[in-house]
């Protein structure tokens, strides 16, 4: 299992995927707002989203777990 974690802190604006969804490398997973700018969190691995740990409006700290991805 690959752990997708936030590199920077910020508020979740939008979650782009659902649990069970297949994703490819560099697919957009979550949009964050941090220090007035929007940052898209992408995945480094292809696979299936097994668990999501975020919802819109949630404030994340750097290193926070966003999702578990079952690598393909």
PyMOL Python script that loads the backbone (N, CA, C, O; Angstrom):
from pymol import cmd

cmd.read_pdbstr("""\
ATOM      1  N   UNK A   1       0.841  -1.185   0.000  1.00  0.00           N
ATOM      2  CA  UNK A   1       0.000   0.000   0.000  1.00  0.00           C
ATOM      3  C   UNK A   1       0.884   1.245   0.000  1.00  0.00           C
ATOM      4  O   UNK A   1       1.856   1.339   0.750  1.00  0.00           O
ATOM      5  N   UNK A   2       0.532   2.170  -0.836  1.00  0.00           N
ATOM      6  CA  UNK A   2       1.228   3.450  -0.912  1.00  0.00           C
ATOM      7  C   UNK A   2       0.463   4.474  -0.082  1.00  0.00           C
ATOM      8  O   UNK A   2      -0.753   4.606  -0.228  1.00  0.00           O
ATOM      9  N   UNK A   3       1.153   5.188   0.772  1.00  0.00           N
ATOM     10  CA  UNK A   3       0.537   6.230   1.591  1.00  0.00           C
ATOM     11  C   UNK A   3       0.762   7.580   0.928  1.00  0.00           C
ATOM     12  O   UNK A   3       1.893   8.059   0.850  1.00  0.00           O
ATOM     13  N   UNK A   4      -0.314   8.189   0.453  1.00  0.00           N
ATOM     14  CA  UNK A   4      -0.229   9.526  -0.120  1.00  0.00           C
ATOM     15  C   UNK A   4      -0.371  10.528   1.018  1.00  0.00           C
ATOM     16  O   UNK A   4      -1.379  10.536   1.724  1.00  0.00           O
ATOM     17  N   UNK A   5       0.640  11.371   1.192  1.00  0.00           N
ATOM     18  CA  UNK A   5       0.665  12.327   2.295  1.00  0.00           C
ATOM     19  C   UNK A   5       0.822  13.744   1.752  1.00  0.00           C
ATOM     20  O   UNK A   5       1.381  13.958   0.677  1.00  0.00           O
ATOM     21  N   UNK A   6       0.318  14.699   2.516  1.00  0.00           N
ATOM     22  CA  UNK A   6       0.420  16.116   2.150  1.00  0.00           C
ATOM     23  C   UNK A   6       1.864  16.574   2.326  1.00  0.00           C
ATOM     24  O   UNK A   6       2.467  16.360   3.378  1.00  0.00           O
ATOM     25  N   UNK A   7       2.409  17.198   1.300  1.00  0.00           N
ATOM     26  CA  UNK A   7       3.758  17.739   1.410  1.00  0.00           C
ATOM     27  C   UNK A   7       3.747  19.079   2.141  1.00  0.00           C
ATOM     28  O   UNK A   7       4.701  19.445   2.827  1.00  0.00           O
ATOM     29  N   UNK A   8       2.627  19.804   1.972  1.00  0.00           N
ATOM     30  CA  UNK A   8       2.432  21.084   2.661  1.00  0.00           C
ATOM     31  C   UNK A   8       1.086  21.047   3.359  1.00  0.00           C
ATOM     32  O   UNK A   8       0.199  20.274   2.996  1.00  0.00           O
ATOM     33  N   UNK A   9       0.952  21.882   4.348  1.00  0.00           N
ATOM     34  CA  UNK A   9      -0.330  21.988   5.025  1.00  0.00           C
ATOM     35  C   UNK A   9      -1.275  22.873   4.238  1.00  0.00           C
ATOM     36  O   UNK A   9      -0.852  23.619   3.355  1.00  0.00           O
ATOM     37  N   UNK A  10      -2.555  22.788   4.562  1.00  0.00           N
ATOM     38  CA  UNK A  10      -3.542  23.636   3.911  1.00  0.00           C
ATOM     39  C   UNK A  10      -4.945  23.089   4.107  1.00  0.00           C
ATOM     40  O   UNK A  10      -5.135  22.023   4.693  1.00  0.00           O
ATOM     41  N   UNK A  11      -5.929  23.836   3.608  1.00  0.00           N
ATOM     42  CA  UNK A  11      -7.332  23.428   3.698  1.00  0.00           C
ATOM     43  C   UNK A  11      -7.717  22.701   2.411  1.00  0.00           C
ATOM     44  O   UNK A  11      -7.401  23.150   1.310  1.00  0.00           O
ATOM     45  N   UNK A  12      -8.408  21.564   2.573  1.00  0.00           N
ATOM     46  CA  UNK A  12      -8.883  20.798   1.419  1.00  0.00           C
ATOM     47  C   UNK A  12     -10.037  21.572   0.770  1.00  0.00           C
ATOM     48  O   UNK A  12     -11.060  21.833   1.402  1.00  0.00           O
ATOM     49  N   UNK A  13      -9.853  21.928  -0.488  1.00  0.00           N
ATOM     50  CA  UNK A  13     -10.887  22.620  -1.249  1.00  0.00           C
ATOM     51  C   UNK A  13     -11.814  21.600  -1.901  1.00  0.00           C
ATOM     52  O   UNK A  13     -13.037  21.739  -1.881  1.00  0.00           O
ATOM     53  N   UNK A  14     -11.197  20.569  -2.482  1.00  0.00           N
ATOM     54  CA  UNK A  14     -11.971  19.588  -3.240  1.00  0.00           C
ATOM     55  C   UNK A  14     -11.224  18.267  -3.290  1.00  0.00           C
ATOM     56  O   UNK A  14      -9.999  18.242  -3.411  1.00  0.00           O
ATOM     57  N   UNK A  15     -11.970  17.161  -3.196  1.00  0.00           N
ATOM     58  CA  UNK A  15     -11.414  15.815  -3.372  1.00  0.00           C
ATOM     59  C   UNK A  15     -11.823  15.356  -4.762  1.00  0.00           C
ATOM     60  O   UNK A  15     -13.008  15.355  -5.094  1.00  0.00           O
ATOM     61  N   UNK A  16     -10.846  14.967  -5.576  1.00  0.00           N
ATOM     62  CA  UNK A  16     -11.082  14.660  -6.982  1.00  0.00           C
ATOM     63  C   UNK A  16     -11.394  13.183  -7.258  1.00  0.00           C
ATOM     64  O   UNK A  16     -11.768  12.837  -8.379  1.00  0.00           O
ATOM     65  N   UNK A  17     -11.247  12.312  -6.260  1.00  0.00           N
ATOM     66  CA  UNK A  17     -11.421  10.869  -6.476  1.00  0.00           C
ATOM     67  C   UNK A  17     -12.353  10.285  -5.420  1.00  0.00           C
ATOM     68  O   UNK A  17     -12.681  10.937  -4.428  1.00  0.00           O
ATOM     69  N   UNK A  18     -12.771   9.047  -5.654  1.00  0.00           N
ATOM     70  CA  UNK A  18     -13.596   8.299  -4.711  1.00  0.00           C
ATOM     71  C   UNK A  18     -12.870   7.013  -4.336  1.00  0.00           C
ATOM     72  O   UNK A  18     -12.012   6.538  -5.080  1.00  0.00           O
ATOM     73  N   UNK A  19     -13.216   6.453  -3.186  1.00  0.00           N
ATOM     74  CA  UNK A  19     -12.674   5.155  -2.818  1.00  0.00           C
ATOM     75  C   UNK A  19     -13.081   4.137  -3.875  1.00  0.00           C
ATOM     76  O   UNK A  19     -14.212   4.154  -4.361  1.00  0.00           O
ATOM     77  N   UNK A  20     -12.150   3.245  -4.230  1.00  0.00           N
ATOM     78  CA  UNK A  20     -12.397   2.226  -5.239  1.00  0.00           C
ATOM     79  C   UNK A  20     -12.052   2.664  -6.652  1.00  0.00           C
ATOM     80  O   UNK A  20     -12.063   1.854  -7.579  1.00  0.00           O
ATOM     81  N   UNK A  21     -11.748   3.935  -6.816  1.00  0.00           N
ATOM     82  CA  UNK A  21     -11.431   4.467  -8.148  1.00  0.00           C
ATOM     83  C   UNK A  21     -10.002   4.129  -8.535  1.00  0.00           C
ATOM     84  O   UNK A  21      -9.093   4.190  -7.706  1.00  0.00           O
ATOM     85  N   UNK A  22      -9.808   3.769  -9.804  1.00  0.00           N
ATOM     86  CA  UNK A  22      -8.460   3.532 -10.328  1.00  0.00           C
ATOM     87  C   UNK A  22      -7.840   4.872 -10.684  1.00  0.00           C
ATOM     88  O   UNK A  22      -8.506   5.762 -11.213  1.00  0.00           O
ATOM     89  N   UNK A  23      -6.545   5.001 -10.382  1.00  0.00           N
ATOM     90  CA  UNK A  23      -5.807   6.225 -10.710  1.00  0.00           C
ATOM     91  C   UNK A  23      -4.506   5.864 -11.402  1.00  0.00           C
ATOM     92  O   UNK A  23      -3.947   4.787 -11.194  1.00  0.00           O
ATOM     93  N   UNK A  24      -4.039   6.787 -12.229  1.00  0.00           N
ATOM     94  CA  UNK A  24      -2.756   6.629 -12.906  1.00  0.00           C
ATOM     95  C   UNK A  24      -1.735   7.540 -12.227  1.00  0.00           C
ATOM     96  O   UNK A  24      -2.101   8.449 -11.482  1.00  0.00           O
ATOM     97  N   UNK A  25      -0.477   7.293 -12.486  1.00  0.00           N
ATOM     98  CA  UNK A  25       0.579   8.145 -11.957  1.00  0.00           C
ATOM     99  C   UNK A  25       0.328   9.593 -12.391  1.00  0.00           C
ATOM    100  O   UNK A  25       0.015   9.847 -13.554  1.00  0.00           O
ATOM    101  N   UNK A  26       0.464  10.529 -11.471  1.00  0.00           N
ATOM    102  CA  UNK A  26       0.256  11.968 -11.674  1.00  0.00           C
ATOM    103  C   UNK A  26      -1.214  12.380 -11.756  1.00  0.00           C
ATOM    104  O   UNK A  26      -1.496  13.535 -12.077  1.00  0.00           O
ATOM    105  N   UNK A  27      -2.165  11.475 -11.477  1.00  0.00           N
ATOM    106  CA  UNK A  27      -3.571  11.873 -11.415  1.00  0.00           C
ATOM    107  C   UNK A  27      -3.787  12.799 -10.225  1.00  0.00           C
ATOM    108  O   UNK A  27      -3.134  12.661  -9.190  1.00  0.00           O
ATOM    109  N   UNK A  28      -4.714  13.747 -10.384  1.00  0.00           N
ATOM    110  CA  UNK A  28      -5.042  14.702  -9.330  1.00  0.00           C
ATOM    111  C   UNK A  28      -5.923  14.020  -8.291  1.00  0.00           C
ATOM    112  O   UNK A  28      -6.916  13.379  -8.633  1.00  0.00           O
ATOM    113  N   UNK A  29      -5.551  14.163  -7.017  1.00  0.00           N
ATOM    114  CA  UNK A  29      -6.277  13.517  -5.927  1.00  0.00           C
ATOM    115  C   UNK A  29      -7.032  14.547  -5.082  1.00  0.00           C
ATOM    116  O   UNK A  29      -8.221  14.379  -4.813  1.00  0.00           O
ATOM    117  N   UNK A  30      -6.347  15.602  -4.669  1.00  0.00           N
ATOM    118  CA  UNK A  30      -6.934  16.602  -3.771  1.00  0.00           C
ATOM    119  C   UNK A  30      -6.430  17.994  -4.162  1.00  0.00           C
ATOM    120  O   UNK A  30      -5.267  18.170  -4.524  1.00  0.00           O
ATOM    121  N   UNK A  31      -7.327  18.973  -4.080  1.00  0.00           N
ATOM    122  CA  UNK A  31      -6.943  20.366  -4.258  1.00  0.00           C
ATOM    123  C   UNK A  31      -6.873  21.019  -2.882  1.00  0.00           C
ATOM    124  O   UNK A  31      -7.843  20.990  -2.125  1.00  0.00           O
ATOM    125  N   UNK A  32      -5.717  21.612  -2.561  1.00  0.00           N
ATOM    126  CA  UNK A  32      -5.499  22.287  -1.280  1.00  0.00           C
ATOM    127  C   UNK A  32      -5.347  23.782  -1.495  1.00  0.00           C
ATOM    128  O   UNK A  32      -4.876  24.220  -2.545  1.00  0.00           O
ATOM    129  N   UNK A  33      -5.748  24.569  -0.498  1.00  0.00           N
ATOM    130  CA  UNK A  33      -5.460  25.999  -0.481  1.00  0.00           C
ATOM    131  C   UNK A  33      -4.512  26.238   0.679  1.00  0.00           C
ATOM    132  O   UNK A  33      -4.808  25.905   1.826  1.00  0.00           O
ATOM    133  N   UNK A  34      -3.355  26.828   0.355  1.00  0.00           N
ATOM    134  CA  UNK A  34      -2.331  27.073   1.362  1.00  0.00           C
ATOM    135  C   UNK A  34      -1.712  28.442   1.119  1.00  0.00           C
ATOM    136  O   UNK A  34      -1.224  28.724   0.025  1.00  0.00           O
ATOM    137  N   UNK A  35      -1.732  29.287   2.135  1.00  0.00           N
ATOM    138  CA  UNK A  35      -1.145  30.630   2.036  1.00  0.00           C
ATOM    139  C   UNK A  35      -1.663  31.387   0.823  1.00  0.00           C
ATOM    140  O   UNK A  35      -0.898  32.077   0.149  1.00  0.00           O
ATOM    141  N   UNK A  36      -2.965  31.266   0.536  1.00  0.00           N
ATOM    142  CA  UNK A  36      -3.578  32.008  -0.546  1.00  0.00           C
ATOM    143  C   UNK A  36      -3.421  31.414  -1.929  1.00  0.00           C
ATOM    144  O   UNK A  36      -3.975  31.948  -2.890  1.00  0.00           O
ATOM    145  N   UNK A  37      -2.683  30.326  -2.058  1.00  0.00           N
ATOM    146  CA  UNK A  37      -2.547  29.699  -3.369  1.00  0.00           C
ATOM    147  C   UNK A  37      -3.150  28.298  -3.355  1.00  0.00           C
ATOM    148  O   UNK A  37      -3.250  27.663  -2.306  1.00  0.00           O
ATOM    149  N   UNK A  38      -3.547  27.830  -4.525  1.00  0.00           N
ATOM    150  CA  UNK A  38      -4.128  26.496  -4.624  1.00  0.00           C
ATOM    151  C   UNK A  38      -3.077  25.526  -5.134  1.00  0.00           C
ATOM    152  O   UNK A  38      -2.336  25.820  -6.072  1.00  0.00           O
ATOM    153  N   UNK A  39      -3.029  24.357  -4.491  1.00  0.00           N
ATOM    154  CA  UNK A  39      -2.050  23.337  -4.826  1.00  0.00           C
ATOM    155  C   UNK A  39      -2.762  22.021  -5.096  1.00  0.00           C
ATOM    156  O   UNK A  39      -3.587  21.587  -4.292  1.00  0.00           O
ATOM    157  N   UNK A  40      -2.452  21.384  -6.213  1.00  0.00           N
ATOM    158  CA  UNK A  40      -3.037  20.092  -6.520  1.00  0.00           C
ATOM    159  C   UNK A  40      -2.094  18.997  -6.031  1.00  0.00           C
ATOM    160  O   UNK A  40      -0.909  18.988  -6.366  1.00  0.00           O
ATOM    161  N   UNK A  41      -2.631  18.082  -5.239  1.00  0.00           N
ATOM    162  CA  UNK A  41      -1.863  16.923  -4.769  1.00  0.00           C
ATOM    163  C   UNK A  41      -2.111  15.795  -5.762  1.00  0.00           C
ATOM    164  O   UNK A  41      -3.255  15.414  -6.006  1.00  0.00           O
ATOM    165  N   UNK A  42      -1.038  15.268  -6.328  1.00  0.00           N
ATOM    166  CA  UNK A  42      -1.142  14.182  -7.299  1.00  0.00           C
ATOM    167  C   UNK A  42      -0.507  12.921  -6.724  1.00  0.00           C
ATOM    168  O   UNK A  42       0.256  12.982  -5.760  1.00  0.00           O
ATOM    169  N   UNK A  43      -0.828  11.779  -7.325  1.00  0.00           N
ATOM    170  CA  UNK A  43      -0.245  10.521  -6.876  1.00  0.00           C
ATOM    171  C   UNK A  43       1.019  10.201  -7.661  1.00  0.00           C
ATOM    172  O   UNK A  43       1.132  10.528  -8.842  1.00  0.00           O
ATOM    173  N   UNK A  44       1.959   9.564  -6.994  1.00  0.00           N
ATOM    174  CA  UNK A  44       3.210   9.152  -7.625  1.00  0.00           C
ATOM    175  C   UNK A  44       3.127   7.739  -8.184  1.00  0.00           C
ATOM    176  O   UNK A  44       4.032   7.292  -8.889  1.00  0.00           O
ATOM    177  N   UNK A  45       2.038   7.032  -7.870  1.00  0.00           N
ATOM    178  CA  UNK A  45       1.914   5.632  -8.290  1.00  0.00           C
ATOM    179  C   UNK A  45       0.531   5.372  -8.897  1.00  0.00           C
ATOM    180  O   UNK A  45      -0.442   6.026  -8.522  1.00  0.00           O
ATOM    181  N   UNK A  46       0.440   4.420  -9.835  1.00  0.00           N
ATOM    182  CA  UNK A  46      -0.869   3.993 -10.316  1.00  0.00           C
ATOM    183  C   UNK A  46      -1.457   2.971  -9.353  1.00  0.00           C
ATOM    184  O   UNK A  46      -0.722   2.285  -8.642  1.00  0.00           O
ATOM    185  N   UNK A  47      -2.785   2.870  -9.332  1.00  0.00           N
ATOM    186  CA  UNK A  47      -3.411   1.875  -8.467  1.00  0.00           C
ATOM    187  C   UNK A  47      -4.868   2.185  -8.219  1.00  0.00           C
ATOM    188  O   UNK A  47      -5.518   2.871  -9.007  1.00  0.00           O
ATOM    189  N   UNK A  48      -5.378   1.666  -7.099  1.00  0.00           N
ATOM    190  CA  UNK A  48      -6.778   1.844  -6.712  1.00  0.00           C
ATOM    191  C   UNK A  48      -6.812   2.552  -5.365  1.00  0.00           C
ATOM    192  O   UNK A  48      -6.097   2.177  -4.436  1.00  0.00           O
ATOM    193  N   UNK A  49      -7.657   3.587  -5.268  1.00  0.00           N
ATOM    194  CA  UNK A  49      -7.832   4.294  -4.002  1.00  0.00           C
ATOM    195  C   UNK A  49      -8.565   3.361  -3.041  1.00  0.00           C
ATOM    196  O   UNK A  49      -9.739   3.054  -3.248  1.00  0.00           O
ATOM    197  N   UNK A  50      -7.878   2.912  -1.993  1.00  0.00           N
ATOM    198  CA  UNK A  50      -8.496   1.992  -1.029  1.00  0.00           C
ATOM    199  C   UNK A  50      -9.179   2.744   0.109  1.00  0.00           C
ATOM    200  O   UNK A  50     -10.265   2.363   0.548  1.00  0.00           O
ATOM    201  N   UNK A  51      -8.542   3.813   0.584  1.00  0.00           N
ATOM    202  CA  UNK A  51      -9.143   4.597   1.674  1.00  0.00           C
ATOM    203  C   UNK A  51      -8.784   6.062   1.487  1.00  0.00           C
ATOM    204  O   UNK A  51      -7.645   6.402   1.165  1.00  0.00           O
ATOM    205  N   UNK A  52      -9.775   6.923   1.692  1.00  0.00           N
ATOM    206  CA  UNK A  52      -9.560   8.369   1.702  1.00  0.00           C
ATOM    207  C   UNK A  52      -9.702   8.860   3.133  1.00  0.00           C
ATOM    208  O   UNK A  52     -10.599   8.427   3.856  1.00  0.00           O
ATOM    209  N   UNK A  53      -8.831   9.749   3.537  1.00  0.00           N
ATOM    210  CA  UNK A  53      -8.840  10.260   4.908  1.00  0.00           C
ATOM    211  C   UNK A  53      -9.172  11.745   4.976  1.00  0.00           C
ATOM    212  O   UNK A  53      -9.036  12.361   6.033  1.00  0.00           O
ATOM    213  N   UNK A  54      -9.608  12.330   3.852  1.00  0.00           N
ATOM    214  CA  UNK A  54      -9.880  13.764   3.809  1.00  0.00           C
ATOM    215  C   UNK A  54     -11.253  14.046   3.214  1.00  0.00           C
ATOM    216  O   UNK A  54     -11.797  13.246   2.453  1.00  0.00           O
ATOM    217  N   UNK A  55     -11.796  15.198   3.578  1.00  0.00           N
ATOM    218  CA  UNK A  55     -13.024  15.734   3.017  1.00  0.00           C
ATOM    219  C   UNK A  55     -12.816  17.223   2.787  1.00  0.00           C
ATOM    220  O   UNK A  55     -11.931  17.828   3.393  1.00  0.00           O
ATOM    221  N   UNK A  56     -13.618  17.814   1.921  1.00  0.00           N
ATOM    222  CA  UNK A  56     -13.549  19.252   1.686  1.00  0.00           C
ATOM    223  C   UNK A  56     -13.739  19.998   3.006  1.00  0.00           C
ATOM    224  O   UNK A  56     -14.605  19.658   3.812  1.00  0.00           O
ATOM    225  N   UNK A  57     -12.917  21.013   3.204  1.00  0.00           N
ATOM    226  CA  UNK A  57     -12.999  21.832   4.405  1.00  0.00           C
ATOM    227  C   UNK A  57     -12.033  21.425   5.504  1.00  0.00           C
ATOM    228  O   UNK A  57     -11.801  22.192   6.438  1.00  0.00           O
ATOM    229  N   UNK A  58     -11.465  20.225   5.404  1.00  0.00           N
ATOM    230  CA  UNK A  58     -10.541  19.735   6.431  1.00  0.00           C
ATOM    231  C   UNK A  58      -9.215  20.473   6.331  1.00  0.00           C
ATOM    232  O   UNK A  58      -8.702  20.694   5.234  1.00  0.00           O
ATOM    233  N   UNK A  59      -8.662  20.852   7.468  1.00  0.00           N
ATOM    234  CA  UNK A  59      -7.357  21.510   7.531  1.00  0.00           C
ATOM    235  C   UNK A  59      -6.293  20.433   7.731  1.00  0.00           C
ATOM    236  O   UNK A  59      -6.363  19.658   8.684  1.00  0.00           O
ATOM    237  N   UNK A  60      -5.301  20.385   6.827  1.00  0.00           N
ATOM    238  CA  UNK A  60      -4.245  19.372   6.898  1.00  0.00           C
ATOM    239  C   UNK A  60      -2.932  19.985   7.348  1.00  0.00           C
ATOM    240  O   UNK A  60      -2.603  21.115   6.988  1.00  0.00           O
ATOM    241  N   UNK A  61      -2.194  19.234   8.130  1.00  0.00           N
ATOM    242  CA  UNK A  61      -0.829  19.596   8.494  1.00  0.00           C
ATOM    243  C   UNK A  61       0.122  18.919   7.512  1.00  0.00           C
ATOM    244  O   UNK A  61      -0.244  17.910   6.909  1.00  0.00           O
ATOM    245  N   UNK A  62       1.337  19.447   7.337  1.00  0.00           N
ATOM    246  CA  UNK A  62       2.289  18.769   6.490  1.00  0.00           C
ATOM    247  C   UNK A  62       2.499  17.327   6.967  1.00  0.00           C
ATOM    248  O   UNK A  62       2.660  17.081   8.162  1.00  0.00           O
ATOM    249  N   UNK A  63       2.497  16.391   6.040  1.00  0.00           N
ATOM    250  CA  UNK A  63       2.687  14.987   6.368  1.00  0.00           C
ATOM    251  C   UNK A  63       1.403  14.247   6.668  1.00  0.00           C
ATOM    252  O   UNK A  63       1.437  13.040   6.906  1.00  0.00           O
ATOM    253  N   UNK A  64       0.260  14.935   6.665  1.00  0.00           N
ATOM    254  CA  UNK A  64      -1.019  14.291   6.952  1.00  0.00           C
ATOM    255  C   UNK A  64      -1.347  13.234   5.891  1.00  0.00           C
ATOM    256  O   UNK A  64      -1.094  13.439   4.704  1.00  0.00           O
ATOM    257  N   UNK A  65      -1.906  12.117   6.324  1.00  0.00           N
ATOM    258  CA  UNK A  65      -2.289  11.041   5.414  1.00  0.00           C
ATOM    259  C   UNK A  65      -3.537  11.457   4.649  1.00  0.00           C
ATOM    260  O   UNK A  65      -4.550  11.822   5.245  1.00  0.00           O
ATOM    261  N   UNK A  66      -3.454  11.399   3.321  1.00  0.00           N
ATOM    262  CA  UNK A  66      -4.573  11.759   2.446  1.00  0.00           C
ATOM    263  C   UNK A  66      -5.310  10.508   1.980  1.00  0.00           C
ATOM    264  O   UNK A  66      -6.538  10.445   2.035  1.00  0.00           O
ATOM    265  N   UNK A  67      -4.551   9.512   1.520  1.00  0.00           N
ATOM    266  CA  UNK A  67      -5.176   8.315   0.960  1.00  0.00           C
ATOM    267  C   UNK A  67      -4.216   7.134   0.998  1.00  0.00           C
ATOM    268  O   UNK A  67      -2.997   7.302   1.043  1.00  0.00           O
ATOM    269  N   UNK A  68      -4.790   5.941   0.980  1.00  0.00           N
ATOM    270  CA  UNK A  68      -4.025   4.713   0.774  1.00  0.00           C
ATOM    271  C   UNK A  68      -4.340   4.230  -0.637  1.00  0.00           C
ATOM    272  O   UNK A  68      -5.503   4.137  -1.028  1.00  0.00           O
ATOM    273  N   UNK A  69      -3.292   3.926  -1.394  1.00  0.00           N
ATOM    274  CA  UNK A  69      -3.442   3.486  -2.772  1.00  0.00           C
ATOM    275  C   UNK A  69      -2.852   2.084  -2.891  1.00  0.00           C
ATOM    276  O   UNK A  69      -1.685   1.862  -2.569  1.00  0.00           O
ATOM    277  N   UNK A  70      -3.670   1.143  -3.357  1.00  0.00           N
ATOM    278  CA  UNK A  70      -3.225  -0.218  -3.618  1.00  0.00           C
ATOM    279  C   UNK A  70      -2.545  -0.191  -4.987  1.00  0.00           C
ATOM    280  O   UNK A  70      -3.207  -0.065  -6.017  1.00  0.00           O
ATOM    281  N   UNK A  71      -1.240  -0.310  -4.983  1.00  0.00           N
ATOM    282  CA  UNK A  71      -0.474  -0.159  -6.222  1.00  0.00           C
ATOM    283  C   UNK A  71      -0.782  -1.273  -7.212  1.00  0.00           C
ATOM    284  O   UNK A  71      -0.895  -2.447  -6.857  1.00  0.00           O
ATOM    285  N   UNK A  72      -0.917  -0.850  -8.490  1.00  0.00           N
ATOM    286  CA  UNK A  72      -1.214  -1.803  -9.561  1.00  0.00           C
ATOM    287  C   UNK A  72       0.078  -2.385 -10.122  1.00  0.00           C
ATOM    288  O   UNK A  72       0.039  -3.210 -11.035  1.00  0.00           O
TER     289      UNK A  72
END
""", "prot")
cmd.dss("prot")
cmd.show_as("cartoon", "prot")
cmd.util.cbc("prot")
cmd.orient("prot")
